[in-house]
Amino acid sequence: MRHVVADVRAKGQSIALVPTMGALHEGHLTLIDEAKNVADVVVMSIFVNPLQFAPSEDFARYPRTLDEDAKLASERGVDFLFTPTKEDVYPEHAPVVFVHPGSIGKEWEGAVRPHHFEGVLTIVAKLFNIVMPDVAVFGQKDLQQAAAVKAMVRDLNFPVGILVAPIVRDPDGLAMSSRNRYLSPRDRELGLILSRALFAMRDAFAKGERRASALEATGWRMLERVVGLTPRYLAAVNADTFQRVNNVRHGDAAVGAVRVGETKLIDNIIF
């Protein structure tokens, strides 16, 4: 990868990185489109990062479809596919130095998944140092992750621009995710309540409601009346700091997570 980077740099070309864990879907592929718009060369990484999974989570069963992913990436215009092994990334031992997310990682996904964002930021920092991109493209669906990465880049002076691409949804409104393939038809129908609750919050905001408590209550009423759905969190937050807000402004976000069966779904909207 370093030889590839040196060759690209020698030609005076710019590099965009699209970091993924594979199991590609249209949401990932639109990140490639965004990357092609801002750089000469697109590198996509595929690595299922063990550091961001808790022992009780789905690391072992996380979908790994490298052959199919390589075909999709190539067809969409990726120039180089970087697919390191665990031994490549973490040779001989687990790392002793991690990147801590600070206050951005304390709540919401950070509370539900302790140490998750340490694992995310550590692997992203490693990928930035290996690929040395001019810009990296992330998806809005993982909005808290994107906020943590932007803060890391700002505070640790990484020379990387961060581009956050909009959520891509299926026709029924469900945000595209590699984990959606775990859902049965009934589970999928239940999972749709999360996006509908967020859309209801957005609609109430559009009609003039600015109190976060009222907007959150609108969403919670929808989540709590559904049997078989376990809400994890739903909140109006500042999209940069991920602190809860009292009065919602344009550019703030509503973030939510639910568990359906064995699968946790996350989603968000920007007001």
N, C-alpha and C positions, 0 to 999 in steps of 0.2 A: 504494500500500500504506500509506503514511504517512497519507493522508486517511482510509482505512478504519479504521486504528488509532485516529486521533483521534475519529472518529465513535463507535466502539465504547466508547472510554474515556468520552466525554461521556455515554453512556447508563449508565455505571457497571457495564459488563459486563467479565468476565474473558476472557482469550485463551489458548488452547492452540495451540502450533505443532507440526506433524508434518513434519519435514524429510525429503524423499526425493529420489531421482534418477529417479523415475518407474518405468515398466514395472511397474505395481502388481500385487500379488498379495494373497492373503488375509492374509499376514503384515502387509503395510502397512495393510490395511483394519482389522485388529484394533487397530492403533495409533490409528486414528480413533475406534474405540469407547472406548478408554481416555481419549482426549482429551475426548470428549463427557461423560464421567463427572466430569471435574474442572474444566471451564470452560464458560462460556456460549457462546463463539464459537470455532470451530475453523478455523484457517488451515493448509492444507497447501501446502508449497512443493515444486515440481518443478524441479530444476536439475541437469544432469549437469556436475559440477564438474571442469574440466580440471586444477585444481591437485592433485587427489588421485590422478591417473593418471601413472605413469611413461611415458616415450616408448615402451617396449616393450609396454605394456598395452593394454587393449581400449577406449580412449576412443572411437575412431571407430566401432566396431561395437557399442558399448553400446546396448541396445535403447531406442528412443525411440518411445513409443506414446501421444502426448499426447491425442489425441481419445478413445481408449479409457480412458485414465487419468481424464480429466475426467468421463466418464460414471460410472465406478466410484466416484470420489470424491463426486460429487454424490449418487448413490444411497445412499451410506453415511452421508451427513450432513455433509460438509464445507461450511462456510459461504463460505469464500473460498479460491480456488486461486491461488497466487502462482507465476507461471511466467516469471521474468525470462530475458532472453537473456544470452549471454556478455558482450555489449557493455554491458548494463545493470549487470552485477555487477562487471566489470573494465573500466571505460571507458578506452579509448585505450592502456593499457599494463598489463602484469602488475603486481601489487602489489609494493612493495618492503618492506613490513612484513608479517611472518607471525606466527602464534601457534605457539610451539614446545611440543611435548608433554612435554618433559623426560624423566625416567626411564621414565614409563609407555609412551612410544613407542619405546623402544630395542630391545626384544625382540619376538619372535613376528611379528606383522604388520609391526611397525616395522622389523624386520631384513629380512624378505622384500621389503618395499616401502618403501625409504628415501624420506623426505619425504612419505609418504602422510598421516601424521597432522597434519603441518603444514598440508597442503591442507585436511584435514577441519576442523580447529579454526579455520582462517582463515575458511572459508565459514560455519561455524556461528556464529562471532562476528559476522560480517556480517549473517546472518539474524536473530540476536537483536537487533542494533541497528536493523534495518529494521522487524521485526514487533513487537518489544518485548513478547514473550509473558510471561504469568505463569508458565506451565509449558510445557516441551517434552517430547515423547514420543519415545523411541528404542526400538529393538528389541534384545532380548538377544542375537540372533544375532551382532551386531557388538559383542560385550561389551567388547573392548578400546577400541573407539571410544567407547562409553558411559562407560567409566572415565575416558578422557581428557577428555571433555566435562565430566563431573562435577568433575574436578580443575580445569579451566579456570574453571568457574563459581565454585568455592570460592576459588581463588587470585586471581582477577581481580574478585571481588565482583559478578558478574552477578546482578541481581535476578530470577533465573529458577529455578523448581523443575524438577528433572529426574526424569522417570518412565521407568523401564525396564520394558517389557512382555515377558512370556515369549515364548520361541521358538514359532512355529507350524510344525508339521511336516505333511508329506503322510502319508497312511495307511501308507506303507512306512517312515516314520521319517526321511526326508530333510528337513532344515531348508529351509523355503521361501526361495528366493532368485531375484532377477531373472535371474541367470546360469544357473539350472537349465535354461532354455529352450535353452541351447547344447548340452545333453547328449544324446547318442544313447542309445537304450535300453541298450546295453552299458555305455556310460560311466556312466549313472545307476546301474546295478547295482554297478559298481565303487565309485562314490562313496558308496554306502550303507555301505561298510565303515567309513568314518570315524565315522558316528553309532553304529554297532554297537560300535566300539572304545571310544568314550566311555561308552556304556551299560554295557559290561563293567567299566570303571573304577568307575562309579557303583555297580554291583552288588557289586564287591569291597569298596568302602568301606562299603556297607550291611551287609556280613558281618563288619565289624570291622577291615579292613586300613586302617592310617593312614599307613604309610610311602609317601611320594610316589614313591620309586624303584620300589617294588613295583607300585604302581598304574599308573605309566607303562609299566612292563615288560609289564603285562597288555594295555594298548592297543597297544604297539609290536609285540607278537607277532602280533596280528591284521593290522596294516597291512603288515608286512614280508613276509608270506607270500602276498600278492596280486600277481600279475603284471599289469602295465599300470597300476598305481597308483604315483604318486610322492609319498611322504610329505614334507611340508615341516617340520612341527613337531608335537609332541604333548607337553603338559606340564601339571603341576598347579601352579596359581598362586594368589596372593592376588587376589581378584576386584576389589579397589580399586587396588592398587599395580601389579599384573601382574608382581610379582617371584615367582620360583620359590620354592616352599615345600619344606621337608624333611618335615614332618609335617602331614598334611592335616586341617583342621578343617571343621566345618559352616560353609557360606558361602563356602569356597574354590571354585575352578573348575578344570575340566579344559578346556583349549583345544587345538584341533588344526586343521591345514590339510593338504590333499592336492591334488595336481594330477592331473586325469584328462583325457588328451588336451590340448586347449588351454585347459581351464577349471580354475581354482583354486576349491576349495570350502573354506569355513571352517565350524566348528561348535563348540559348547561345551556343557557341562552344569555346573550348580551342585551341589556335594556337599551 
